[in-house]
Each structure stands twice: as structure tokens, then as C-alpha cells.
């Protein structure tokens, strides 16, 4: 099976949840996945990047996981949204701070757009905090639409974004 034909989920957050750091909240979400029918196969290290669009807010901590599941992309998205809610995620203003953000980046290379789900994730190719951790666990990943390699996508990022995204663990 090629890396294109796998499932990748981005994890992140920048607010504490019940005394846990964003990194701890993401790690806990990963531990909860098997009980919901989703098995983590590989997990990147954690990466830190400034909050956007307001860098005065706390930095984000992000990672990417490869997962296996028999459920559909829509059902997987539902599980991810439930985990976010259980971790205290409040959906308010777009790009606002959050306790947990779980994004379905790629689902077996499928390309689709529905009211609730777009695959691949429509902004993953622009985000250093997704591409850097994804490259750790899927160095041969190819974007299902643009057909660009992850290396080419990273090279195309603005220098500032690359410089501000740091591996922390």
C-alpha cells in the first residue's frame, strides 16, 4: 500500500484542557481513538508554531498521525469532532484558539467535497505545522490533487512559516 493510500489526521491545539497542556490533550485523544474504532499506526513528533492570525495568542502544538479504520471518511470525521467536543473544543470564530483540533488530512487519497467534508484537507498543503510532522511519518506522501510531493510542498512554503515551525518532541 502506498503512502498516498493511507489515512492521516492532524492534531493540534493551543489552550489547556482540564489542567492538561495542548500536547497532553492531543496525546490523550490519540489514546482514545482505539476505543472508537480508529487505530493509530504512526505518530509524528510534536511541533510548535505561532498562533495565526493573532500571534499574541498562545503558540499551537501540532502533530500528525497515520490511522487505520474500517469506517468511512464521514464517520471518521464524526469521531474526530466528538473527540474535540469531549476535550472542551468550543467552535466560535474561525481560527480562534482551541483545546483540540483534529483534521482529516487525507483518506486513502480520496478527492471529495461535501457540505461537511473536503478531501484532501483544503489547506493542509499551505501549512508548515501539518506538512513538517506529516513528512516525518510519510516522507513519500503525494498530494492527491496537485500531485506534488511533500518535499515540494514544504519547499514552496514561505520562509517565515518554515522558520517559525519548530519540532519540540
MDTraj code that builds the backbone (N, CA, C; nanometers):
import mdtraj as md
import numpy as np

residues = "UNK UNK UNK UNK UNK UNK UNK UNK UNK UNK UNK UNK UNK UNK UNK UNK UNK UNK UNK UNK UNK UNK UNK UNK UNK UNK UNK UNK UNK UNK UNK UNK UNK UNK UNK UNK UNK UNK UNK UNK UNK UNK UNK UNK UNK UNK UNK UNK UNK UNK UNK UNK UNK UNK UNK UNK UNK UNK UNK UNK UNK UNK UNK UNK UNK UNK UNK UNK UNK UNK UNK UNK UNK UNK UNK UNK UNK UNK UNK UNK UNK UNK UNK UNK UNK UNK UNK UNK UNK UNK UNK UNK UNK UNK UNK UNK UNK UNK UNK UNK UNK UNK UNK UNK UNK UNK UNK UNK UNK UNK UNK UNK UNK UNK UNK UNK UNK UNK UNK UNK UNK UNK UNK UNK UNK UNK UNK UNK UNK UNK UNK UNK UNK UNK UNK UNK UNK UNK UNK UNK UNK UNK UNK UNK UNK UNK UNK UNK UNK UNK UNK UNK UNK UNK UNK UNK UNK UNK UNK UNK UNK UNK UNK UNK UNK UNK UNK UNK UNK".split()
xyz = np.array([
    [0.0862, -0.1188, 0.0000],
    [0.0000, 0.0000, 0.0000],
    [0.0900, 0.1241, 0.0000],
    [0.0637, 0.2155, -0.0884],
    [0.1448, 0.3378, -0.0950],
    [0.1049, 0.4347, 0.0150],
    [0.1919, 0.5320, 0.0400],
    [0.1617, 0.6314, 0.1429],
    [0.0421, 0.7158, 0.1024],
    [0.0159, 0.7254, -0.0271],
    [-0.0992, 0.8004, -0.0738],
    [-0.2288, 0.7317, -0.0302],
    [-0.2234, 0.6001, -0.0127],
    [-0.3437, 0.5240, 0.0159],
    [-0.3634, 0.4990, 0.1648],
    [-0.3203, 0.5912, 0.2459],
    [-0.3360, 0.5773, 0.3902],
    [-0.4218, 0.6916, 0.4441],
    [-0.4488, 0.6865, 0.5726],
    [-0.5315, 0.7886, 0.6371],
    [-0.4424, 0.8689, 0.7317],
    [-0.4498, 1.0026, 0.7179],
    [-0.3698, 1.0913, 0.8025],
    [-0.4597, 1.1921, 0.8722],
    [-0.4354, 1.2091, 1.0022],
    [-0.5114, 1.3011, 1.0854],
    [-0.4132, 1.3979, 1.1518],
    [-0.4419, 1.5271, 1.1407],
    [-0.3615, 1.6278, 1.2097],
    [-0.4236, 1.6558, 1.3455],
    [-0.3376, 1.6739, 1.4456],
    [-0.3812, 1.7040, 1.5819],
    [-0.3164, 1.8347, 1.6243],
    [-0.3885, 1.9139, 1.6992],
    [-0.3288, 2.0361, 1.7486],
    [-0.4156, 2.1070, 1.8489],
    [-0.3597, 2.2110, 1.9054],
    [-0.4317, 2.2946, 1.9997],
    [-0.3370, 2.3956, 2.0599],
    [-0.3960, 2.4968, 2.1242],
    [-0.3113, 2.5962, 2.1910],
    [-0.3674, 2.6420, 2.3249],
    [-0.4716, 2.5762, 2.3729],
    [-0.5273, 2.6091, 2.5043],
    [-0.5226, 2.4868, 2.5948],
    [-0.5009, 2.5074, 2.7245],
    [-0.5049, 2.3945, 2.8169],
    [-0.6471, 2.3401, 2.8297],
    [-0.6564, 2.2141, 2.8674],
    [-0.7861, 2.1484, 2.8880],
    [-0.7800, 2.0716, 3.0191],
    [-0.8586, 2.1133, 3.1150],
    [-0.8657, 2.0457, 3.2445],
    [-0.7262, 2.0220, 3.3031],
    [-0.6409, 2.1241, 3.2967],
    [-0.5082, 2.1161, 3.3544],
    [-0.4042, 2.0497, 3.2662],
    [-0.4453, 2.0019, 3.1483],
    [-0.3511, 1.9379, 3.0563],
    [-0.3022, 2.0389, 2.9531],
    [-0.1770, 2.0265, 2.9134],
    [-0.1215, 2.1105, 2.8074],
    [-0.1819, 2.0667, 2.6731],
    [-0.1731, 2.1511, 2.5707],
    [-0.2212, 2.1090, 2.4384],
    [-0.1553, 1.9791, 2.3906],
    [-0.0272, 1.9621, 2.4198],
    [0.0424, 1.8392, 2.3818],
    [-0.0184, 1.7189, 2.4537],
    [-0.0461, 1.7335, 2.5817],
    [-0.1062, 1.6239, 2.6588],
    [-0.2479, 1.5944, 2.6106],
    [-0.3230, 1.6982, 2.5738],
    [-0.4587, 1.6784, 2.5233],
    [-0.4562, 1.6010, 2.3919],
    [-0.3634, 1.6354, 2.3027],
    [-0.3510, 1.5624, 2.1759],
    [-0.3113, 1.4168, 2.2008],
    [-0.2178, 1.3953, 2.2915],
    [-0.1748, 1.2589, 2.3238],
    [-0.2912, 1.1778, 2.3809],
    [-0.3717, 1.2406, 2.4641],
    [-0.4875, 1.1707, 2.5202],
    [-0.5889, 1.1366, 2.4113],
    [-0.6101, 1.2272, 2.3174],
    [-0.7017, 1.1998, 2.2063],
    [-0.6542, 1.0776, 2.1279],
    [-0.5245, 1.0681, 2.1062],
    [-0.4707, 0.9508, 2.0366],
    [-0.4986, 0.8223, 2.1136],
    [-0.4874, 0.8292, 2.2452],
    [-0.5128, 0.7108, 2.3282],
    [-0.6591, 0.6699, 2.3259],
    [-0.7488, 0.7647, 2.3009],
    [-0.8921, 0.7354, 2.2989],
    [-0.9391, 0.6778, 2.1654],
    [-0.8610, 0.6945, 2.0610],
    [-0.9033, 0.6510, 1.9279],
    [-0.9358, 0.5016, 1.9162],
    [-0.8531, 0.4101, 1.9703],
    [-0.8844, 0.2679, 1.9525],
    [-1.0230, 0.2273, 2.0037],
    [-1.0665, 0.2867, 2.1142],
    [-1.1992, 0.2544, 2.1679],
    [-1.3107, 0.3002, 2.0742],
    [-1.2761, 0.3872, 1.9801],
    [-1.3739, 0.4388, 1.8854],
    [-1.3567, 0.3771, 1.7463],
    [-1.2746, 0.2708, 1.7373],
    [-1.2573, 0.2004, 1.6110],
    [-1.1519, 0.2598, 1.5190],
    [-1.0605, 0.3379, 1.5750],
    [-0.9548, 0.4018, 1.4956],
    [-0.8206, 0.3679, 1.5604],
    [-0.7336, 0.3026, 1.4847],
    [-0.6052, 0.2594, 1.5397],
    [-0.4911, 0.3482, 1.4900],
    [-0.4243, 0.4202, 1.5792],
    [-0.3040, 0.4926, 1.5378],
    [-0.1956, 0.3929, 1.4966],
    [-0.1324, 0.4189, 1.3825],
    [-0.0275, 0.3329, 1.3297],
    [0.1089, 0.3991, 1.3477],
    [0.1138, 0.5293, 1.3252],
    [0.2377, 0.6063, 1.3403],
    [0.1996, 0.7470, 1.3830],
    [0.2844, 0.8076, 1.4649],
    [0.2596, 0.9441, 1.5130],
    [0.3893, 1.0224, 1.5028],
    [0.3790, 1.1411, 1.4476],
    [0.4956, 1.2290, 1.4369],
    [0.5333, 1.2828, 1.5740],
    [0.6437, 1.3542, 1.5769],
    [0.6768, 1.4327, 1.6937],
    [0.5837, 1.5527, 1.7019],
    [0.5958, 1.6277, 1.8094],
    [0.5144, 1.7486, 1.8253],
    [0.5915, 1.8693, 1.7735],
    [0.5182, 1.9601, 1.7116],
    [0.5737, 2.0802, 1.6511],
    [0.5020, 2.2015, 1.7076],
    [0.5747, 2.3103, 1.7228],
    [0.5208, 2.4343, 1.7771],
    [0.5237, 2.5413, 1.6686],
    [0.4167, 2.6195, 1.6607],
    [0.4115, 2.7308, 1.5649],
    [0.3278, 2.8432, 1.6250],
    [0.3530, 2.9666, 1.5827],
    [0.2778, 3.0801, 1.6368],
    [0.1301, 3.0729, 1.5991],
    [0.0468, 3.1255, 1.6875],
    [-0.0968, 3.1346, 1.6576],
    [-0.1167, 3.2274, 1.5381],
    [-0.2165, 3.1943, 1.4590],
    [-0.2492, 3.2773, 1.3428],
    [-0.4002, 3.2945, 1.3391],
    [-0.4537, 3.4068, 1.3147],
    [-0.3883, 3.5271, 1.2652],
    [-0.3333, 3.6185, 1.3744],
    [-0.3520, 3.5825, 1.5014],
    [-0.3067, 3.6676, 1.6113],
    [-0.1906, 3.6009, 1.6855],
    [-0.0657, 3.6338, 1.6510],
    [0.0485, 3.5695, 1.7159],
    [0.0639, 3.6048, 1.8641],
    [-0.0188, 3.6960, 1.9160],
    [-0.0154, 3.7274, 2.0589],
    [-0.0812, 3.6167, 2.1412],
    [-0.1616, 3.5330, 2.0757],
    [-0.2251, 3.4209, 2.1462],
    [-0.1231, 3.3098, 2.1653],
    [-0.1529, 3.2123, 2.2514],
    [-0.0559, 3.1053, 2.2772],
    [-0.0186, 3.0295, 2.1500],
    [0.1067, 2.9838, 2.1453],
    [0.1534, 2.9035, 2.0323],
    [0.0724, 2.7741, 2.0228],
    [0.0631, 2.7230, 1.9007],
    [-0.0011, 2.5941, 1.8767],
    [0.1002, 2.4822, 1.8869],
    [0.0544, 2.3677, 1.9323],
    [0.1313, 2.2443, 1.9333],
    [0.0586, 2.1487, 1.8397],
    [0.1310, 2.0914, 1.7434],
    [0.0697, 2.0080, 1.6404],
    [0.1468, 1.8791, 1.6193],
    [0.0758, 1.7804, 1.5667],
    [0.1340, 1.6522, 1.5274],
    [0.0455, 1.5956, 1.4170],
    [0.0915, 1.4882, 1.3550],
    [0.0114, 1.4162, 1.2563],
    [0.0212, 1.2679, 1.2883],
    [-0.0914, 1.1982, 1.2730],
    [-0.0960, 1.0539, 1.2955],
    [-0.1465, 0.9830, 1.1711],
    [-0.0861, 0.8705, 1.1423],
    [-0.1434, 0.7782, 1.0446],
    [-0.2341, 0.6859, 1.1246],
    [-0.3555, 0.6640, 1.0743],
    [-0.4504, 0.5781, 1.1441],
    [-0.5081, 0.4747, 1.0478],
    [-0.5626, 0.3675, 1.1056],
    [-0.6360, 0.2667, 1.0295],
    [-0.7750, 0.2558, 1.0888],
    [-0.8725, 0.2416, 1.0020],
    [-1.0107, 0.2216, 1.0457],
    [-1.0902, 0.1616, 0.9317],
    [-1.1982, 0.0944, 0.9654],
    [-1.2888, 0.0410, 0.8635],
    [-1.4026, 0.1380, 0.8343],
    [-1.4109, 0.2479, 0.9074],
    [-1.5222, 0.3407, 0.8878],
    [-1.4976, 0.4321, 0.7684],
    [-1.6033, 0.4907, 0.7211],
    [-1.5953, 0.5848, 0.6094],
    [-1.5278, 0.7139, 0.6545],
    [-1.4895, 0.7945, 0.5577],
    [-1.4297, 0.9248, 0.5896],
    [-1.5274, 1.0100, 0.6697],
    [-1.6539, 1.0097, 0.6318],
    [-1.7538, 1.0898, 0.7034],
    [-1.7701, 1.0411, 0.8469],
    [-1.7713, 0.9094, 0.8663],
    [-1.7839, 0.8560, 1.0024],
    [-1.6588, 0.8864, 1.0846],
    [-1.5419, 0.8784, 1.0220],
    [-1.4186, 0.9133, 1.0923],
    [-1.4214, 1.0599, 1.1332],
    [-1.4643, 1.1472, 1.0432],
    [-1.4746, 1.2893, 1.0776],
    [-1.5672, 1.3082, 1.1970],
    [-1.6761, 1.2361, 1.2018],
    [-1.7695, 1.2454, 1.3145],
    [-1.7009, 1.2055, 1.4452],
    [-1.6212, 1.1007, 1.4428],
    [-1.5462, 1.0580, 1.5617],
    [-1.4499, 1.1689, 1.6044],
    [-1.3800, 1.2283, 1.5081],
    [-1.2843, 1.3341, 1.5400],
    [-1.3533, 1.4551, 1.6012],
    [-1.4675, 1.4927, 1.5467],
    [-1.5417, 1.6064, 1.6013],
    [-1.5927, 1.5777, 1.7420],
    [-1.6318, 1.4544, 1.7674],
    [-1.6765, 1.4153, 1.9015],
    [-1.5609, 1.4252, 2.0011],
    [-1.4429, 1.3787, 1.9613],
    [-1.3259, 1.3897, 2.0495],
    [-1.2923, 1.5349, 2.0795],
    [-1.3028, 1.6210, 1.9777],
    [-1.2795, 1.7638, 2.0011],
    [-1.3761, 1.8183, 2.1059],
    [-1.5021, 1.7846, 2.0896],
    [-1.6051, 1.8331, 2.1831],
    [-1.5787, 1.7813, 2.3242],
    [-1.5410, 1.6538, 2.3351],
    [-1.5121, 1.5954, 2.4660],
    [-1.3911, 1.6626, 2.5320],
    [-1.3030, 1.7200, 2.4501],
    [-1.1851, 1.7895, 2.5029],
    [-1.2117, 1.9390, 2.5234],
    [-1.3375, 1.9772, 2.5219],
    [-1.3721, 2.1150, 2.5520],
    [-1.3619, 2.2116, 2.4362],
    [-1.3545, 2.1598, 2.3146],
    [-1.3456, 2.2489, 2.1971],
    [-1.4755, 2.3266, 2.1832],
    [-1.4619, 2.4571, 2.1750],
    [-1.5767, 2.5447, 2.1522],
    [-1.5581, 2.6069, 2.0153],
    [-1.6523, 2.5829, 1.9275],
    [-1.6439, 2.6387, 1.7928],
    [-1.7070, 2.7770, 1.7925],
    [-1.6216, 2.8742, 1.7794],
    [-1.6670, 3.0126, 1.7736],
    [-1.6160, 3.0748, 1.6461],
    [-1.5311, 3.1708, 1.6624],
    [-1.4719, 3.2404, 1.5499],
    [-1.3705, 3.1502, 1.4784],
    [-1.3684, 3.1593, 1.3452],
    [-1.2735, 3.0799, 1.2678],
    [-1.1314, 3.1161, 1.3083],
    [-1.0456, 3.0162, 1.3167],
    [-0.9041, 3.0289, 1.3531],
    [-0.8840, 3.0785, 1.4960],
    [-0.9857, 3.0611, 1.5806],
    [-0.9710, 3.1013, 1.7198],
    [-0.8932, 2.9942, 1.7966],
    [-0.8449, 3.0294, 1.9125],
    [-0.7737, 2.9356, 1.9984],
    [-0.8649, 2.8182, 2.0326],
    [-0.8014, 2.7025, 2.0607],
    [-0.8809, 2.5829, 2.0884],
    [-0.8026, 2.4841, 2.1738],
    [-0.8765, 2.4011, 2.2442],
    [-0.8151, 2.2970, 2.3262],
    [-0.7670, 2.1808, 2.2405],
    [-0.8438, 2.1481, 2.1353],
    [-0.8083, 2.0357, 2.0491],
    [-0.8672, 2.0585, 1.9110],
    [-0.7852, 2.0347, 1.8108],
    [-0.8280, 2.0430, 1.6718],
    [-0.7824, 1.9148, 1.6045],
    [-0.8765, 1.8416, 1.5470],
    [-0.8459, 1.7173, 1.4762],
    [-0.8959, 1.7321, 1.3326],
    [-0.8038, 1.7288, 1.2385],
    [-0.8388, 1.7460, 1.0976],
    [-0.8054, 1.6209, 1.0194],
    [-0.8988, 1.5784, 0.9364],
    [-0.8753, 1.4672, 0.8452],
    [-0.8011, 1.5232, 0.7241],
    [-0.6743, 1.4895, 0.7113],
    [-0.5882, 1.5447, 0.6069],
    [-0.6026, 1.4668, 0.4764],
    [-0.5973, 1.3362, 0.4844],
    [-0.6041, 1.2511, 0.3659],
    [-0.6708, 1.1202, 0.4066],
    [-0.7603, 1.0727, 0.3225],
    [-0.8301, 0.9467, 0.3474],
    [-0.8134, 0.8604, 0.2225],
    [-0.7124, 0.7757, 0.2266],
    [-0.6834, 0.6841, 0.1154],
    [-0.6712, 0.7549, -0.0191],
    [-0.6251, 0.8793, -0.0184],
    [-0.6063, 0.9512, -0.1436],
    [-0.7351, 0.9967, -0.2100],
    [-0.8471, 0.9844, -0.1400],
    [-0.9751, 1.0249, -0.1992],
    [-0.9805, 1.1758, -0.2193],
    [-1.0488, 1.2147, -0.3265],
    [-1.0756, 1.3548, -0.3542],
    [-1.2267, 1.3698, -0.3520],
    [-1.2762, 1.4537, -0.2608],
    [-1.4212, 1.4726, -0.2498],
    [-1.4511, 1.6050, -0.1831],
    [-1.5692, 1.6566, -0.2104],
    [-1.6146, 1.7778, -0.1446],
    [-1.7639, 1.7649, -0.1189],
    [-1.7993, 1.7660, 0.0092],
    [-1.9391, 1.7649, 0.0500],
    [-1.9603, 1.8869, 0.1388],
    [-2.0806, 1.9003, 0.1884],
    [-2.1103, 2.0134, 0.2760],
    [-2.0243, 2.0111, 0.4022],
    [-1.9900, 1.8917, 0.4503],
    [-1.9203, 1.8790, 0.5784],
    [-1.7761, 1.8298, 0.5675],
    [-1.7344, 1.7846, 0.4503],
    [-1.6022, 1.7236, 0.4398],
    [-1.5409, 1.7507, 0.3030],
    [-1.4174, 1.7988, 0.3047],
    [-1.3398, 1.8155, 0.1826],
    [-1.2116, 1.7358, 0.1974],
    [-1.1849, 1.6516, 0.0983],
    [-1.0626, 1.5708, 0.0975],
    [-0.9885, 1.5915, -0.0330],
    [-0.8565, 1.6017, -0.0265],
    [-0.7785, 1.6159, 0.0958],
    [-0.8145, 1.7465, 0.1661],
    [-0.7674, 1.7628, 0.2883],
    [-0.7965, 1.8849, 0.3633],
    [-0.7590, 2.0043, 0.2759],
    [-0.8491, 2.1019, 0.2626],
    [-0.8275, 2.2096, 0.1644],
    [-0.7120, 2.3051, 0.1924],
    [-0.6582, 2.3059, 0.3134],
    [-0.5478, 2.3979, 0.3434],
    [-0.4224, 2.3272, 0.3942],
    [-0.4228, 2.1964, 0.3987],
    [-0.3074, 2.1233, 0.4519],
    [-0.1805, 2.1538, 0.3744],
    [-0.1911, 2.1697, 0.2449],
    [-0.0723, 2.1918, 0.1610],
    [-0.0056, 2.3272, 0.1859],
    [-0.0743, 2.4175, 0.2567],
    [-0.0209, 2.5505, 0.2878],
    [0.0365, 2.5602, 0.4285],
    [0.0254, 2.4573, 0.5066],
    [0.0512, 2.4676, 0.6497],
    [0.1774, 2.3926, 0.6911],
    [0.2765, 2.4683, 0.7331],
    [0.4014, 2.4065, 0.7781],
    [0.3766, 2.3143, 0.8969],
    [0.2825, 2.3520, 0.9832],
    [0.2558, 2.2732, 1.1036],
    [0.1829, 2.1432, 1.0738],
    [0.1386, 2.1242, 0.9505],
    [0.0855, 1.9951, 0.9047],
    [0.1919, 1.9226, 0.8230],
    [0.2553, 1.9935, 0.7311],
    [0.3498, 1.9295, 0.6400],
    [0.4744, 1.8772, 0.7102],
    [0.5304, 1.9529, 0.8052],
    [0.6517, 1.9058, 0.8732],
    [0.6269, 1.7750, 0.9489],
    [0.5224, 1.7687, 1.0337],
    [0.5005, 1.6403, 1.1021],
    [0.4573, 1.5283, 1.0068],
    [0.3807, 1.5621, 0.9024],
    [0.3413, 1.4601, 0.8050],
    [0.4643, 1.4020, 0.7364],
    [0.5617, 1.4868, 0.7047],
    [0.6839, 1.4400, 0.6389],
    [0.7618, 1.3412, 0.7259],
    [0.7499, 1.3547, 0.8577],
    [0.8193, 1.2611, 0.9477],
    [0.7663, 1.1194, 0.9321],
    [0.6349, 1.1054, 0.9171],
    [0.5758, 0.9712, 0.9138],
    [0.5395, 0.9255, 0.7729],
    [0.5394, 1.0178, 0.6770],
    [0.5034, 0.9830, 0.5388],
    [0.5905, 1.0613, 0.4408],
    [0.7210, 1.0337, 0.4397],
    [0.8119, 1.1140, 0.3575],
    [0.7891, 1.1010, 0.2071],
    [0.7113, 1.0037, 0.1647],
    [0.6839, 0.9869, 0.0219],
    [0.5405, 1.0257, -0.0136],
    [0.4712, 1.0914, 0.0795],
    [0.3322, 1.1318, 0.0556],
    [0.3243, 1.2274, -0.0629],
    [0.2194, 1.2095, -0.1419],
    [0.1931, 1.2950, -0.2573],
    [0.0521, 1.3515, -0.2419],
    [0.0378, 1.4813, -0.2620],
    [-0.0924, 1.5464, -0.2502],
    [-0.1852, 1.4887, -0.3570],
    [-0.3035, 1.4399, -0.3182],
    [-0.3930, 1.3736, -0.4135],
    [-0.4442, 1.4615, -0.5278],
    [-0.4454, 1.5925, -0.5103],
    [-0.4950, 1.6813, -0.6153],
    [-0.3806, 1.7399, -0.6976],
    [-0.2870, 1.8052, -0.6314],
    [-0.1783, 1.8729, -0.7032],
    [-0.0737, 1.7750, -0.7554],
    [-0.0686, 1.6557, -0.6967],
    [0.0315, 1.5534, -0.7281],
    [0.1733, 1.5960, -0.6900],
    [0.1845, 1.7003, -0.6080],
    [0.3153, 1.7441, -0.5599],
    [0.3589, 1.6558, -0.4436],
    [0.4882, 1.6294, -0.4365],
    [0.5411, 1.5530, -0.3242],
    [0.5409, 1.6409, -0.2002],
    [0.5499, 1.5774, -0.0863],
    [0.5551, 1.6547, 0.0374],
    [0.6805, 1.7415, 0.0409],
    [0.7889, 1.6930, -0.0148],
    [0.9114, 1.7731, -0.0208],
    [0.8881, 1.9002, -0.1013],
    [0.8243, 1.8881, -0.2161],
    [0.7961, 2.0061, -0.2986],
    [0.7015, 2.1026, -0.2281],
    [0.6025, 2.0493, -0.1581],
    [0.5103, 2.1360, -0.0844],
    [0.5841, 2.2130, 0.0244],
    [0.6727, 2.1452, 0.0966],
    [0.7488, 2.2118, 0.2022],
    [0.8406, 2.3180, 0.1422],
    [0.9057, 2.2863, 0.0335],
    [0.9936, 2.3843, -0.0313],
    [0.9162, 2.5077, -0.0771],
    [0.7888, 2.4907, -0.1097],
    [0.7058, 2.6018, -0.1553],
    [0.6481, 2.6881, -0.0445],
    [0.6670, 2.6476, 0.0809],
    [0.6168, 2.7275, 0.1931],
    [0.6952, 2.8572, 0.2045],
    [0.6310, 2.9635, 0.2551],
    [0.7059, 3.0870, 0.2814],
    [0.8185, 3.0611, 0.3822],
    [0.9308, 3.1267, 0.3627],
    [1.0453, 3.1084, 0.4522],
    [1.0090, 3.1374, 0.5972],
    [0.9259, 3.2395, 0.6197],
    [0.8868, 3.2751, 0.7563],
    [0.8126, 3.1601, 0.8235],
    [0.7200, 3.0955, 0.7517],
    [0.6447, 2.9833, 0.8089],
    [0.7376, 2.8678, 0.8430],
    [0.8331, 2.8405, 0.7547],
    [0.9284, 2.7317, 0.7808],
    [1.0140, 2.7645, 0.9032],
    [1.0566, 2.8893, 0.9152],
    [1.1429, 2.9285, 1.0270],
    [1.0689, 2.9291, 1.1597],
    [0.9394, 2.9545, 1.1581],
    [0.8633, 2.9667, 1.2829],
    [0.8094, 2.8329, 1.3342],
    [0.8160, 2.7302, 1.2551],
    [0.7640, 2.5994, 1.2945],
    [0.8800, 2.5143, 1.3440],
    [0.8748, 2.4785, 1.4723],
    [0.9865, 2.4092, 1.5372],
    [0.9409, 2.2769, 1.5988],
    [1.0230, 2.1745, 1.5803],
    [0.9941, 2.0466, 1.6437],
    [1.0278, 2.0583, 1.7916],
    [0.9354, 2.0141, 1.8778],
    [0.9589, 2.0252, 2.0220],
    [0.9790, 1.8905, 2.0893],
    [0.9309, 1.7830, 2.0291],
    [0.9493, 1.6487, 2.0878],
    [0.9085, 1.5455, 1.9877],
])
top = md.Topology()
chain = top.add_chain()
for i, resn in enumerate(residues, 1):
    res = top.add_residue(resn, chain, resSeq=i)
    for name in ("N", "CA", "C"):
        top.add_atom(name, md.element.get_by_symbol(name[0]), res)
traj = md.Trajectory(xyz[None], top)
